[in-house]
Amino acid sequence: MRVAQMLRSNKFRFAISLLILPIFSGESNTPSSPFPLMPKSRVEETIVSYRGSSPNDYLAFPAIVSTGESEILLSYKRGRAHAKDPGAVLEIARMDLVAGRFIQEPIQLSLPNEIMQMGEWVRFPNGTLATYIDAQIVDADGSHIRTGLVRALSGDNGASFGPLERVGSIEGVEYGYLFDTATLGNRLYALIMTFEYLDAGRRSVDALYTDDNGESWRFVRNLSREFGNIRINESSLMPYKDGFIVATRGYDNTQRLHRVDRDFKLIRSTNITEETPTISSYIGRPRLFSYREDPYLIGRNWRAPDRAIPMELALIRFDPESLTVETHFVLDNANQGKVTDGYYPCPLIVNTRDDAILNVFDYRALLGSSPDIIRFQFDLSEFTTQ
């Protein structure tokens, strides 16, 4: 391991280290379970670690947004546990991707006695940057309850943020958790989830859009109903032809891909859990992206039934017309280590002089320890069909 940079202050501690991992053989300890492909090489870095420095050393759920040619804003939850930890904050830091160091004092966003569980970046067409946060409390029964989606805006590319504010009801519906967005011209589409105890009284993932940079939103379609009255939560979308491809994680432990038109009317669905021997459940926090016309799905995967094989970070290339899996890669934990939490990945393609590098920002806990924020890097040519 080579320590690349250490940056300290009274408020925080960053640790950035570089680790080049050995190439795995690609053999499984469970012969009855088919083994996906492994990339030939990879680079792994620990980007942020507070482990053992304070009670609030549990780092999870990273999200990234580009803020320059070679820099990003990285946000993550800083708390005490995966969930149900009132007082957890959303911490935001700016990273120089080339130098591998942080270049801005972290910013923390919080609400008294609430949990800033998940933050998702939105870049509006006018350039305004926003983080939309899944705000929660723990009720008297010990359950986590959404208090309604909150956001903070930045007009200076993330150097500072305005106060957290409730999004409130949209056409009679209050939402709790924003998953993903896609921009077409001056219109931004979003997939957002509502819950039965919020205004409107239903649990569904809805498609909405804004034409005025988030000042107002319009409802498009209830995707839970459109996709066959299925119970879904974490979802992702990606523009494709005259519509979108949508990935949905089902409460029935099923991962599906859907092709929809511009109004989110269903054209085709595929249950990739049923059709793919190396996928036995849903894909955790699925995200879609494309490279050279190849579409990809990335997220947490369980390869064997009953989770007999520990969780893995999966990259799946699929056919955009049939929505069937073409190739499945294991990006992390092919050696089946005891990963106890992790794999909500954020992919970023970085072009260099010679090639394109797939950066994957994620979090991972080993052996029950508090997680760190990590970055993997891969040669994208290993995953393409060309």
C-alpha positions as CSV (number, residue, x, y, z in Angstrom):
1,M,0.0,0.0,0.0
2,R,1.3,3.5,-0.8
3,V,-0.1,6.5,1.1
4,A,-0.8,9.2,-1.5
5,Q,-2.0,12.0,0.7
6,M,-3.0,12.8,4.3
7,L,-5.2,15.8,5.0
8,R,-6.2,16.6,8.6
9,S,-8.0,19.3,10.5
10,N,-9.8,19.5,13.9
11,K,-13.1,18.6,12.2
12,F,-12.2,15.7,10.0
13,R,-9.6,13.3,8.9
14,F,-9.1,12.1,5.3
15,A,-7.0,9.1,4.3
16,I,-6.2,8.5,0.7
17,S,-4.2,5.4,-0.1
18,L,-3.4,3.4,-3.3
19,L,-3.6,-0.3,-3.4
20,I,-3.0,-2.4,-6.5
21,L,-4.7,-5.7,-5.9
22,P,-3.7,-9.1,-7.3
23,I,-5.5,-10.5,-10.2
24,F,-7.9,-13.2,-9.1
25,S,-8.0,-16.5,-10.9
26,G,-11.7,-16.4,-11.7
27,E,-12.4,-19.7,-10.0
28,S,-15.4,-20.0,-7.6
29,N,-15.5,-21.8,-4.3
30,T,-19.0,-22.9,-5.2
31,P,-18.8,-25.0,-8.4
32,S,-22.5,-25.2,-8.8
33,S,-22.8,-21.4,-9.1
34,P,-21.5,-20.0,-12.5
35,F,-18.7,-17.6,-12.2
36,P,-18.8,-14.2,-14.0
37,L,-15.8,-12.6,-15.6
38,M,-13.1,-10.7,-13.7
39,P,-11.3,-7.7,-15.1
40,K,-7.6,-8.4,-15.6
41,S,-6.4,-5.6,-13.4
42,R,-7.8,-2.9,-11.1
43,V,-6.7,-0.1,-8.8
44,E,-8.3,0.4,-5.4
45,E,-8.0,3.5,-3.2
46,T,-9.4,4.3,0.2
47,I,-10.7,7.9,-0.3
48,V,-12.1,8.8,3.1
49,S,-11.8,7.0,6.4
50,Y,-12.9,8.2,9.9
51,R,-12.7,4.7,11.3
52,G,-12.1,4.7,15.0
53,S,-11.7,8.5,15.2
54,S,-15.1,9.2,16.7
55,P,-18.5,7.6,17.2
56,N,-19.6,9.0,13.9
57,D,-17.2,7.0,11.8
58,Y,-19.7,5.1,9.7
59,L,-19.3,6.4,6.1
60,A,-21.8,5.2,3.5
61,F,-23.8,5.9,0.4
62,P,-21.5,8.0,-1.7
63,A,-22.7,10.2,-4.6
64,I,-20.6,12.2,-7.0
65,V,-21.1,15.0,-9.5
66,S,-18.6,16.5,-11.9
67,T,-17.6,20.1,-11.1
68,G,-14.7,20.5,-13.6
69,E,-12.6,18.7,-16.1
70,S,-10.8,16.7,-13.4
71,E,-12.7,17.3,-10.2
72,I,-15.8,16.1,-8.5
73,L,-18.0,16.8,-5.4
74,L,-18.3,13.7,-3.3
75,S,-21.0,13.4,-0.7
76,Y,-21.6,10.6,1.8
77,K,-23.5,10.0,5.0
78,R,-21.4,10.3,8.2
79,G,-23.1,8.6,11.1
80,R,-23.0,5.6,13.4
81,A,-24.7,2.8,11.5
82,H,-26.2,1.8,8.2
83,A,-29.6,3.2,9.3
84,K,-31.5,4.4,12.4
85,D,-28.8,6.8,13.6
86,P,-30.3,10.2,14.3
87,G,-27.9,13.0,13.9
88,A,-26.1,11.5,10.9
89,V,-25.0,14.3,8.5
90,L,-24.4,14.6,4.8
91,E,-20.8,15.5,4.3
92,I,-19.5,17.0,1.1
93,A,-15.9,17.3,-0.1
94,R,-14.3,18.4,-3.4
95,M,-11.8,16.1,-5.0
96,D,-9.1,16.6,-7.6
97,L,-9.2,13.3,-9.6
98,V,-5.7,13.7,-11.1
99,A,-3.9,14.7,-8.0
100,G,-5.9,12.3,-5.8
101,R,-6.5,14.8,-3.0
102,F,-9.2,17.0,-1.5
103,I,-9.2,20.7,-2.3
104,Q,-12.0,22.1,-0.2
105,E,-12.9,22.0,3.4
106,P,-15.8,19.5,3.9
107,I,-19.3,20.9,4.2
108,Q,-21.8,19.3,6.5
109,L,-25.6,19.5,6.0
110,S,-28.0,18.3,8.7
111,L,-31.3,18.8,10.5
112,P,-31.7,18.4,14.2
113,N,-32.5,14.8,15.3
114,E,-32.9,13.6,11.7
115,I,-30.9,11.3,9.6
116,M,-29.4,12.5,6.3
117,Q,-29.6,9.0,4.9
118,M,-29.0,9.3,1.2
119,G,-27.9,12.3,-0.9
120,E,-28.3,12.5,-4.6
121,W,-26.8,15.2,-6.9
122,V,-28.9,17.0,-9.4
123,R,-27.3,19.4,-12.0
124,F,-30.1,21.5,-13.5
125,P,-29.9,22.8,-17.1
126,N,-29.2,26.3,-15.9
127,G,-26.1,25.1,-14.0
128,T,-27.6,25.2,-10.5
129,L,-26.4,22.3,-8.4
130,A,-28.6,20.7,-5.8
131,T,-28.3,17.8,-3.4
132,Y,-31.6,16.0,-2.6
133,I,-31.6,14.1,0.7
134,D,-33.6,11.2,2.0
135,A,-34.3,12.7,5.4
136,Q,-35.5,10.2,8.1
137,I,-36.3,9.9,11.8
138,V,-36.6,6.9,14.1
139,D,-40.1,6.6,15.5
140,A,-41.2,5.2,18.9
141,D,-41.4,1.7,17.5
142,G,-37.8,1.9,16.3
143,S,-38.7,2.1,12.6
144,H,-37.1,4.6,10.2
145,I,-39.6,7.0,8.8
146,R,-39.1,9.5,6.0
147,T,-39.9,13.1,6.9
148,G,-40.1,14.3,3.3
149,L,-37.5,15.0,0.7
150,V,-35.2,17.9,1.5
151,R,-32.7,19.8,-0.7
152,A,-29.9,22.4,-0.6
153,L,-29.0,24.5,-3.6
154,S,-25.6,25.8,-4.7
155,G,-25.2,28.6,-7.2
156,D,-21.3,28.5,-7.1
157,N,-20.6,25.0,-8.2
158,G,-20.6,23.5,-4.7
159,A,-18.4,26.0,-3.0
160,S,-21.3,26.8,-0.7
161,F,-24.9,25.7,-0.2
162,G,-28.1,27.4,0.9
163,P,-30.1,26.1,3.8
164,L,-31.9,22.7,3.7
165,E,-35.5,23.1,2.7
166,R,-38.4,20.7,2.3
167,V,-39.5,20.0,-1.3
168,G,-43.1,19.7,-0.1
169,S,-46.0,18.2,-1.9
170,I,-46.0,17.9,-5.7
171,E,-49.5,17.7,-7.2
172,G,-50.7,16.3,-3.8
173,V,-47.9,13.9,-3.4
174,E,-45.0,14.2,-0.9
175,Y,-41.8,12.3,-1.8
176,G,-39.1,10.9,0.4
177,Y,-36.2,9.5,-1.8
178,L,-34.9,10.8,-5.1
179,F,-33.0,8.1,-7.1
180,D,-31.8,9.4,-10.4
181,T,-32.2,12.1,-13.1
182,A,-31.8,12.5,-16.8
183,T,-31.7,15.8,-18.7
184,L,-33.0,16.3,-22.3
185,G,-32.6,19.9,-23.4
186,N,-34.1,22.2,-20.8
187,R,-36.2,19.4,-19.2
188,L,-34.9,17.3,-16.3
189,Y,-36.6,14.0,-15.5
190,A,-36.4,12.3,-12.1
191,L,-37.3,9.0,-10.5
192,I,-38.6,9.7,-7.0
193,M,-40.2,7.5,-4.4
194,T,-43.2,8.2,-2.1
195,F,-44.3,6.3,0.9
196,E,-47.7,5.3,2.3
197,Y,-47.3,7.6,5.4
198,L,-46.6,10.7,3.3
199,D,-49.1,12.9,1.5
200,A,-51.0,10.8,-1.1
201,G,-50.7,7.6,1.0
202,R,-49.1,5.2,-1.4
203,R,-45.7,3.5,-1.9
204,S,-44.5,3.9,-5.4
205,V,-41.7,5.1,-7.6
206,D,-42.9,7.9,-9.8
207,A,-41.4,9.7,-12.9
208,L,-41.6,13.5,-12.8
209,Y,-40.1,16.4,-14.7
210,T,-39.2,20.0,-14.3
211,D,-38.9,22.7,-17.0
212,D,-37.8,25.5,-14.6
213,N,-34.7,24.0,-12.9
214,G,-36.6,22.5,-9.9
215,E,-38.8,25.4,-9.0
216,S,-41.8,23.3,-9.9
217,W,-42.3,19.6,-10.9
218,R,-44.9,17.8,-13.0
219,F,-46.0,14.2,-12.4
220,V,-45.6,11.9,-15.4
221,R,-46.3,8.3,-14.3
222,N,-46.6,5.9,-11.4
223,L,-44.0,3.3,-12.5
224,S,-44.9,0.8,-9.9
225,R,-48.3,0.6,-11.5
226,E,-47.1,1.0,-15.1
227,F,-44.7,-1.9,-14.7
228,G,-47.4,-4.3,-13.6
229,N,-48.3,-3.3,-10.0
230,I,-44.9,-4.4,-8.7
231,R,-43.5,-3.2,-5.5
232,I,-40.2,-1.5,-6.3
233,N,-37.8,1.0,-4.7
234,E,-34.2,1.9,-5.8
235,S,-34.3,2.7,-9.5
236,S,-32.2,4.2,-12.2
237,L,-32.9,5.7,-15.7
238,M,-30.9,6.3,-18.8
239,P,-32.0,8.0,-22.1
240,Y,-32.3,5.5,-25.0
241,K,-33.6,6.3,-28.5
242,D,-37.0,8.2,-28.0
243,G,-37.4,7.2,-24.4
244,F,-35.5,5.6,-21.5
245,I,-34.2,2.4,-20.0
246,V,-35.2,2.0,-16.4
247,A,-33.7,-0.4,-13.9
248,T,-35.8,-1.4,-10.8
249,R,-35.0,-3.2,-7.6
250,G,-38.0,-5.1,-6.5
251,Y,-39.2,-5.9,-3.0
252,D,-39.6,-9.5,-4.3
253,N,-35.8,-9.8,-4.5
254,T,-36.0,-9.4,-8.3
255,Q,-34.1,-7.1,-10.6
256,R,-35.8,-5.9,-13.8
257,L,-34.9,-3.8,-16.8
258,H,-37.6,-1.8,-18.6
259,R,-37.7,0.1,-21.9
260,V,-40.2,3.0,-21.9
261,D,-41.2,5.8,-24.3
262,R,-40.8,9.5,-23.5
263,D,-44.0,9.4,-21.4
264,F,-42.7,6.4,-19.4
265,K,-45.2,4.1,-21.0
266,L,-43.9,0.5,-20.9
267,I,-42.5,-1.0,-24.1
268,R,-40.7,-4.0,-22.8
269,S,-39.6,-5.6,-19.5
270,T,-37.1,-8.3,-18.7
271,N,-36.6,-10.0,-15.3
272,I,-32.9,-10.5,-15.4
273,T,-32.9,-12.3,-12.0
274,E,-34.9,-15.1,-13.5
275,E,-32.9,-15.2,-16.7
276,T,-29.4,-14.9,-15.4
277,P,-27.7,-17.8,-13.5
278,T,-25.2,-15.4,-11.8
279,I,-27.9,-13.1,-10.3
280,S,-30.0,-14.6,-7.5
281,S,-31.7,-11.5,-6.1
282,Y,-32.1,-7.8,-6.8
283,I,-29.1,-5.5,-7.7
284,G,-28.6,-3.1,-4.7
285,R,-28.7,0.6,-5.6
286,P,-28.7,0.0,-9.3
287,R,-27.2,2.6,-11.6
288,L,-27.2,2.7,-15.4
289,F,-24.6,4.3,-17.7
290,S,-23.4,3.8,-21.3
291,Y,-20.1,3.8,-23.1
292,R,-19.8,3.6,-26.9
293,E,-23.4,2.6,-27.2
294,D,-23.0,-0.3,-24.8
295,P,-25.4,0.0,-21.8
296,Y,-24.3,-1.1,-18.3
297,L,-25.9,-1.8,-15.0
298,I,-23.8,-1.6,-11.8
299,G,-24.6,-2.4,-8.2
300,R,-24.6,-4.9,-5.4
301,N,-25.2,-8.5,-6.4
302,W,-25.7,-11.8,-4.7
303,R,-24.6,-14.6,-7.0
304,A,-26.0,-17.6,-5.1
305,P,-29.4,-18.3,-3.6
306,D,-29.8,-17.6,0.1
307,R,-26.8,-15.4,-0.1
308,A,-24.5,-18.4,0.2
309,I,-21.8,-16.3,-1.5
310,P,-21.1,-12.9,0.1
311,M,-22.2,-9.7,-1.6
312,E,-20.2,-8.6,-4.7
313,L,-19.9,-5.5,-6.7
314,A,-21.3,-6.4,-10.2
315,L,-21.0,-4.7,-13.6
316,I,-23.5,-6.0,-16.2
317,R,-23.4,-5.3,-19.9
318,F,-26.8,-5.9,-21.5
319,D,-28.5,-5.7,-24.8
320,P,-30.7,-2.5,-25.0
321,E,-33.3,-4.0,-27.2
322,S,-33.9,-7.4,-25.6
323,L,-32.8,-6.1,-22.1
324,T,-31.0,-9.4,-21.6
325,V,-27.6,-9.8,-19.9
326,E,-24.7,-10.2,-22.3
327,T,-21.7,-10.3,-19.8
328,H,-21.5,-10.2,-16.1
329,F,-18.3,-8.9,-14.4
330,V,-17.3,-9.1,-10.7
331,L,-15.5,-5.8,-9.8
332,D,-15.0,-6.5,-6.1
333,N,-15.1,-9.4,-3.6
334,A,-14.5,-12.2,-6.1
335,N,-12.4,-13.9,-3.4
336,Q,-15.6,-14.0,-1.2
337,G,-14.3,-12.0,1.7
338,K,-16.6,-11.0,4.6
339,V,-18.0,-7.8,3.3
340,T,-20.7,-6.8,5.8
341,D,-22.0,-3.6,4.2
342,G,-21.3,-1.8,1.0
343,Y,-21.7,-1.5,-2.8
344,Y,-23.8,1.5,-3.6
345,P,-21.6,2.4,-6.6
346,C,-21.3,5.7,-8.5
347,P,-19.6,5.2,-11.9
348,L,-17.6,7.9,-13.7
349,I,-15.8,7.6,-17.0
350,V,-12.5,9.5,-17.1
351,N,-10.8,9.9,-20.5
352,T,-7.0,9.9,-20.6
353,R,-4.6,10.5,-23.5
354,D,-4.5,6.8,-24.2
355,D,-7.7,5.2,-23.0
356,A,-10.8,5.5,-20.9
357,I,-10.8,4.6,-17.2
358,L,-14.0,3.5,-15.4
359,N,-13.9,5.1,-11.9
360,V,-16.3,3.6,-9.4
361,F,-16.8,5.4,-6.1
362,D,-18.3,3.2,-3.4
363,Y,-18.3,2.3,0.3
364,R,-17.3,-1.0,1.9
365,A,-17.2,-2.5,5.4
366,L,-15.1,-5.5,6.2
367,L,-15.6,-7.9,9.1
368,G,-18.2,-5.7,10.7
369,S,-16.0,-2.6,10.9
370,S,-17.2,0.8,9.9
371,P,-17.1,1.4,6.2
372,D,-14.7,3.6,4.3
373,I,-15.4,5.5,1.0
374,I,-13.3,3.8,-1.7
375,R,-12.6,4.2,-5.4
376,F,-11.9,1.5,-8.0
377,Q,-10.4,2.1,-11.4
378,F,-10.6,-0.2,-14.4
379,D,-9.7,-0.1,-18.1
380,L,-13.0,0.3,-19.8
381,S,-11.8,-1.6,-22.9
382,E,-12.0,-4.8,-20.9
383,F,-15.8,-4.4,-20.6
384,T,-16.8,-3.3,-24.1
385,T,-17.9,-5.4,-27.1
386,Q,-15.6,-3.4,-29.5
